[in-house]
Amino acid sequence: MANHVSSIIANAKSLAATELGATWHELKYAFELEKNDSRISAKGYSVIPLSADPVDTVLRSYSLQHGFQLILSDTIARGAGDAEVFTVLGTLYDKADEIFKDYAGLLLNLAGTVIRVFDPSLGEPEFFNDRETVVLRMNFNVLYRQNIS
């Protein structure tokens, strides 16, 4: 199972990096976002695993519906008004949408393992570093099968 989770995370990060472009980078702290200063948070991304639940299986394999989270962050100028915040948020929402379409359409480039990528959901925006950093989290589910042998 760890192999599948590692592959899903690696491919999700790779697809996100491709969609986001060269100006974006992986966040140093994905599990503790408040540790990323505003310099690190500018145009940052990561993917982390969430919980997994069993689903109906077939002979000689088991299937899991596993949650993952795409994290996107960017910075806003200190003291910026709502207009700038909405502009940055709009970009983050658009990027999350495009990335999810890649995930679902390409099955995370793991078609032999991943059966389906589905149920995107977006959390409310979060602010860190005295409101200089805005973070958007998108949860999504991956249904994958593991052979029992």
C-alpha positions in Angstrom: 0.0 0.0 0.0 2.8 2.4 0.8 4.1 2.1 -2.7 0.7 3.1 -4.1 0.4 6.1 -1.8 3.9 7.2 -2.6 3.3 6.9 -6.3 0.0 8.8 -6.1 1.6 11.7 -4.1 4.6 11.8 -6.5 2.4 11.8 -9.6 0.0 14.4 -8.1 2.9 16.7 -7.3 4.4 16.2 -10.8 1.0 16.9 -12.5 0.5 20.0 -10.3 4.0 21.3 -11.1 3.4 20.8 -14.8 0.1 22.7 -14.7 1.4 25.5 -12.4 4.6 26.1 -14.4 8.2 26.9 -13.5 7.5 29.9 -11.3 5.8 27.6 -8.7 7.7 25.4 -6.2 7.0 22.7 -3.6 6.3 24.0 -0.1 8.9 23.1 2.5 6.3 22.4 5.2 3.1 20.9 3.9 1.9 19.6 7.3 2.6 22.7 9.2 1.9 25.5 6.8 2.5 28.2 9.4 6.2 27.4 9.4 6.5 28.6 5.7 7.4 32.2 5.7 5.9 34.5 3.1 9.0 34.0 0.8 8.5 30.3 0.8 4.8 30.5 0.5 4.8 32.6 -2.6 3.5 30.4 -5.4 3.8 27.2 -3.4 2.1 23.8 -3.6 2.1 20.4 -2.1 0.1 17.2 -1.8 -0.5 15.2 1.4 -2.4 12.0 2.2 -5.5 11.9 4.3 -7.6 9.0 5.5 -8.5 5.9 3.5 -11.6 3.6 3.7 -12.2 0.2 2.2 -14.6 -0.3 -0.6 -16.0 -3.4 -2.3 -13.3 -5.7 -3.5 -12.8 -8.3 -6.2 -11.2 -11.7 -5.8 -7.4 -11.5 -4.9 -7.4 -7.8 -4.4 -8.7 -5.0 -2.2 -9.7 -1.5 -3.0 -9.4 1.7 -1.0 -11.0 5.1 -1.4 -8.1 7.3 -0.2 -8.3 11.0 0.5 -5.6 13.4 -0.6 -5.2 17.2 -0.3 -3.7 19.6 -2.8 -2.4 22.7 -1.1 -1.8 25.9 -3.1 -0.4 29.1 -1.5 0.5 32.6 -2.7 1.3 35.9 -1.1 -0.4 39.2 -1.0 1.2 42.6 -0.2 1.0 43.6 3.5 -2.0 45.8 4.0 -3.6 44.8 0.6 -7.3 45.4 0.2 -9.9 42.8 -0.6 -9.5 43.4 -4.4 -6.0 42.0 -4.3 -7.0 39.1 -2.0 -9.8 38.2 -4.5 -7.4 38.3 -7.4 -5.0 35.9 -5.7 -7.9 33.7 -4.6 -9.3 33.6 -8.1 -6.0 32.5 -9.5 -5.7 29.7 -6.8 -9.2 28.5 -7.5 -8.5 28.4 -11.3 -5.3 26.5 -10.7 -6.9 24.0 -8.4 -9.7 23.4 -11.0 -7.1 22.8 -13.8 -5.0 20.5 -11.7 -8.0 18.4 -10.6 -9.1 18.0 -14.3 -5.6 16.7 -15.0 -5.8 14.3 -12.0 -9.2 12.9 -13.0 -8.6 12.8 -16.7 -5.2 11.2 -16.5 -5.9 9.0 -13.5 -2.7 10.5 -12.0 -0.8 8.7 -14.8 -1.4 5.4 -12.8 -4.1 3.8 -14.9 -3.0 0.3 -13.9 -3.6 1.1 -10.2 -5.9 4.1 -10.0 -9.5 3.4 -10.9 -11.0 6.8 -10.3 -10.1 10.3 -9.1 -13.2 12.1 -7.8 -15.1 14.3 -5.3 -13.0 17.5 -5.3 -13.9 19.8 -2.4 -12.4 23.1 -1.5 -11.9 24.4 2.0 -12.3 28.1 2.9 -9.2 30.2 2.3 -6.7 30.4 5.2 -4.3 33.3 6.0 -0.9 33.1 7.6 2.1 35.4 8.2 0.0 38.4 9.3 -2.3 37.9 6.3 0.6 38.0 3.8 0.0 34.4 2.8 -3.2 32.9 1.5 -3.7 29.1 1.3 -6.3 27.1 -0.6 -6.8 23.4 0.2 -8.5 21.0 -2.2 -9.4 17.6 -1.0 -10.0 14.8 -3.5 -10.5 11.1 -3.4 -8.6 8.4 -5.3 -10.0 4.9 -5.7 -7.3 2.4 -6.2 -6.8 -1.4 -6.1 -4.1 -3.4 -4.5 -3.5 -7.0 -5.4 -3.3 -9.7 -2.7 -0.6 -12.1 -3.5 
